[in-house]
Amino acid sequence: AVVSTQSGHYGRGNKFHLLATDPAKYYEADVERIKSDDLYVTRFLTHSKDDKEEAAKMIESVFAWRKTNAVKELDYSKDCDPCLASMYFKNKDSEGCDILWIEAKSFDKSKREEFQKYLVWLVENRAGEAECSQITTVLALDTVGITEADVEFIKYFINLFMYYTADVMKKMVIHNMHWLLNGVWKVVSVILSEGAKKRVLFCKNKEIFNAMPKESVVAVCGGPDPYRYNKAK
């Protein structure tokens, strides 16, 4: 294995060392971060329920995935496709975690790969990433039917937060999912762990106010914050 563990002072008394024989396999910045950032190490341990061997395997997998997918080369800070802005960070939940809103009605399946890359870039470049804070995601599904539902993107979304980010997602709120999508959810939810399933909250209309402060809810989910994705931009 290219990753091993040993006792130390990082992340709950456990220290990780990457023993990569091929430096091209990982970003140097990622390797340096795992050596020096206690909170980052703790994130992997928490995700793996304090199993050091599982955490070590996850570090190896995540770091290799990040390099293979050129995560640090992604840049959507300017001149990106306007439709990508239907995914955005806005406001915080009751525990101070950033909220990621996804207005699924505005997705374009023909641009799925760009939506996937943009999602990774959003999570990677959010202000709270440096502090290893968690996020709450909201899938706004009002008026989304079978033809609009992008099963492959939803699978990618779930895999990203389950396997390629460590303990980043605090909870996933699914708002106003039509009963016709129950079959779709059954298909994609099989890749969720039991622990992840406990973080999923289904809600209708104003029930979302029980999941986060009312003032944090944006217009697409019936909240007082007037912000919403503008297709005309």
C-alpha positions as CSV (number, residue, x, y, z in Angstrom):
1,A,0.0,0.0,0.0
2,V,1.2,3.5,-0.6
3,V,-0.4,4.8,2.5
4,S,0.3,3.8,6.1
5,T,-0.5,5.0,9.6
6,Q,1.4,5.5,12.8
7,S,0.9,7.1,16.2
8,G,1.3,10.8,16.3
9,H,-0.3,14.1,17.2
10,Y,-2.5,14.7,14.2
11,G,-6.3,14.1,14.2
12,R,-7.2,12.4,17.5
13,G,-3.7,11.1,18.1
14,N,-3.3,9.5,14.7
15,K,-0.8,10.6,12.1
16,F,-0.9,9.6,8.5
17,H,2.1,9.3,6.1
18,L,1.9,8.9,2.4
19,L,4.7,6.7,1.1
20,A,4.0,7.2,-2.6
21,T,6.7,5.7,-4.8
22,D,5.3,7.8,-7.7
23,P,4.9,11.5,-6.8
24,A,2.9,12.1,-9.9
25,K,0.0,10.1,-8.3
26,Y,-0.9,12.9,-5.8
27,Y,-0.8,16.7,-5.6
28,E,2.1,17.8,-3.5
29,A,-0.2,20.3,-1.8
30,D,-2.6,17.5,-0.7
31,V,0.3,15.5,0.7
32,E,1.6,18.5,2.7
33,R,-1.9,19.2,4.0
34,I,-2.4,15.7,5.4
35,K,1.0,16.1,7.2
36,S,0.2,19.5,8.7
37,D,-3.6,20.0,9.0
38,D,-5.1,18.2,12.1
39,L,-8.7,19.0,11.1
40,Y,-8.2,17.6,7.6
41,V,-6.9,14.3,9.1
42,T,-9.8,14.2,11.6
43,R,-12.2,14.6,8.7
44,F,-11.0,11.3,7.2
45,L,-11.1,9.6,10.6
46,T,-14.6,10.7,11.3
47,H,-15.8,9.6,7.8
48,S,-14.2,6.2,8.5
49,K,-15.6,5.9,12.1
50,D,-12.1,6.1,13.6
51,D,-10.9,3.1,11.6
52,K,-7.3,4.1,10.8
53,E,-6.8,1.5,8.1
54,E,-10.0,2.5,6.3
55,A,-9.1,6.2,6.7
56,A,-5.7,5.5,5.2
57,K,-7.3,3.7,2.2
58,M,-9.7,6.6,1.7
59,I,-6.8,9.1,1.7
60,E,-5.1,7.2,-1.0
61,S,-8.3,6.9,-3.0
62,V,-9.3,10.5,-2.6
63,F,-5.8,11.9,-3.4
64,A,-5.5,9.7,-6.5
65,W,-9.0,10.7,-7.7
66,R,-8.2,14.4,-7.2
67,K,-5.0,14.1,-9.3
68,T,-6.6,12.0,-12.0
69,N,-9.5,14.5,-12.3
70,A,-7.3,17.5,-12.3
71,V,-9.2,19.1,-9.4
72,K,-6.7,21.9,-8.8
73,E,-6.7,22.8,-12.5
74,L,-10.5,23.5,-12.6
75,D,-11.3,27.2,-12.8
76,Y,-14.8,28.5,-13.2
77,S,-14.1,31.9,-11.6
78,K,-14.9,33.7,-14.9
79,D,-16.4,33.1,-18.3
80,C,-18.3,29.9,-17.3
81,D,-21.5,28.7,-18.9
82,P,-24.4,30.7,-17.2
83,C,-26.5,27.5,-16.7
84,L,-23.9,26.2,-14.2
85,A,-24.9,29.0,-11.8
86,S,-28.0,27.0,-10.9
87,M,-25.7,25.4,-8.3
88,Y,-24.6,28.0,-5.7
89,F,-23.6,28.6,-2.1
90,K,-25.9,31.0,-0.3
91,N,-26.5,31.5,3.5
92,K,-25.8,29.2,6.4
93,D,-27.8,26.6,8.3
94,S,-28.6,26.7,12.1
95,E,-25.1,25.4,12.9
96,G,-23.3,27.8,10.7
97,C,-22.6,25.4,7.9
98,D,-22.7,26.7,4.3
99,I,-25.7,25.8,2.3
100,L,-25.3,24.5,-1.3
101,W,-28.5,25.0,-3.4
102,I,-29.1,23.0,-6.5
103,E,-31.9,24.1,-8.7
104,A,-32.3,20.9,-10.6
105,K,-35.0,22.2,-12.9
106,S,-32.3,24.2,-14.7
107,F,-30.0,21.3,-15.4
108,D,-28.9,20.6,-19.0
109,K,-28.2,16.9,-19.4
110,S,-26.1,17.6,-22.5
111,K,-23.7,19.5,-20.3
112,R,-23.5,16.9,-17.5
113,E,-19.7,16.7,-17.5
114,E,-19.4,20.5,-17.0
115,F,-22.0,20.4,-14.2
116,Q,-20.0,17.7,-12.5
117,K,-16.7,19.6,-12.8
118,Y,-18.4,22.8,-11.6
119,L,-19.8,21.1,-8.6
120,V,-16.3,19.9,-7.6
121,W,-14.9,23.4,-8.2
122,L,-17.6,24.9,-6.0
123,V,-16.9,22.6,-3.1
124,E,-13.2,22.9,-3.5
125,N,-13.2,26.7,-3.5
126,R,-15.8,27.5,-1.0
127,A,-14.7,29.8,1.9
128,G,-15.3,27.1,4.5
129,E,-13.0,24.4,2.9
130,A,-9.9,25.8,4.5
131,E,-11.5,25.4,8.0
132,C,-12.8,21.9,7.1
133,S,-16.4,23.0,7.8
134,Q,-19.3,20.9,6.7
135,I,-22.0,21.8,4.2
136,T,-25.8,21.3,3.9
137,T,-27.0,20.6,0.4
138,V,-30.5,21.3,-0.8
139,L,-31.9,19.6,-4.0
140,A,-34.7,21.8,-5.1
141,L,-36.9,19.5,-7.1
142,D,-40.1,21.4,-7.4
143,T,-41.7,20.8,-10.9
144,V,-38.9,18.4,-11.7
145,G,-40.4,15.3,-13.4
146,I,-39.1,12.0,-14.8
147,T,-37.9,13.6,-18.0
148,E,-35.9,16.3,-16.2
149,A,-34.3,14.1,-13.6
150,D,-30.7,13.4,-14.4
151,V,-30.0,10.0,-12.6
152,E,-26.3,9.9,-13.7
153,F,-25.7,13.4,-12.2
154,I,-27.4,12.4,-9.0
155,K,-25.2,9.3,-8.7
156,Y,-22.1,11.4,-9.3
157,F,-23.3,13.9,-6.7
158,I,-23.8,11.1,-4.1
159,N,-20.5,9.4,-5.0
160,L,-18.6,12.7,-4.7
161,F,-19.8,13.3,-1.1
162,M,-19.6,9.7,-0.1
163,Y,-16.2,8.7,-1.5
164,Y,-14.2,11.7,-2.7
165,T,-14.8,14.3,0.1
166,A,-14.3,13.3,3.7
167,D,-17.1,14.1,6.1
168,V,-18.0,17.2,4.2
169,M,-21.7,16.7,3.8
170,K,-23.6,17.4,7.1
171,K,-27.0,16.7,5.6
172,M,-28.9,16.6,2.3
173,V,-32.3,18.2,2.1
174,I,-34.5,17.0,-0.8
175,H,-37.3,19.6,-1.3
176,N,-40.6,18.9,-3.0
177,M,-39.7,15.7,-4.7
178,H,-42.6,14.5,-6.8
179,W,-43.9,11.0,-6.1
180,L,-43.1,10.1,-9.7
181,L,-39.4,10.3,-8.7
182,N,-39.7,7.7,-6.0
183,G,-38.5,5.1,-8.4
184,V,-35.5,7.2,-9.4
185,W,-34.6,7.7,-5.7
186,K,-34.7,3.9,-5.1
187,V,-32.2,3.4,-7.9
188,V,-29.7,6.0,-6.7
189,S,-30.1,5.5,-3.0
190,V,-28.7,2.0,-3.1
191,I,-25.2,3.5,-3.3
192,L,-25.8,5.4,0.0
193,S,-24.4,3.9,3.2
194,E,-26.7,3.5,6.1
195,G,-25.0,6.4,7.8
196,A,-25.4,8.6,4.8
197,K,-29.1,7.7,4.5
198,K,-29.6,9.1,8.0
199,R,-28.4,12.4,6.8
200,V,-31.1,12.7,4.1
201,L,-34.1,14.7,4.9
202,F,-37.2,14.9,2.7
203,C,-39.5,17.9,3.1
204,K,-42.4,19.5,1.4
205,N,-43.0,23.3,1.0
206,K,-42.6,25.1,4.4
207,E,-41.3,22.0,6.1
208,I,-37.8,23.2,5.0
209,F,-38.0,25.9,7.7
210,N,-37.6,23.1,10.2
211,A,-34.3,22.0,8.6
212,M,-32.6,25.5,8.6
213,P,-33.4,29.1,9.6
214,K,-36.3,30.5,7.7
215,E,-34.3,33.5,6.7
216,S,-31.7,31.3,5.1
217,V,-34.1,29.7,2.6
218,V,-33.9,31.1,-0.9
219,A,-36.8,31.8,-3.2
220,V,-36.8,28.6,-5.2
221,C,-37.7,26.7,-2.0
222,G,-40.3,29.3,-0.8
223,G,-38.0,31.3,1.5
224,P,-37.8,35.0,2.1
225,D,-34.3,35.3,0.6
226,P,-35.1,36.6,-2.9
227,Y,-32.0,35.1,-4.5
228,R,-32.7,32.6,-7.3
229,Y,-30.9,31.4,-10.4
230,N,-31.6,33.7,-13.3
231,K,-31.7,31.9,-16.6
232,A,-31.5,35.2,-18.5
233,K,-27.9,35.9,-17.3
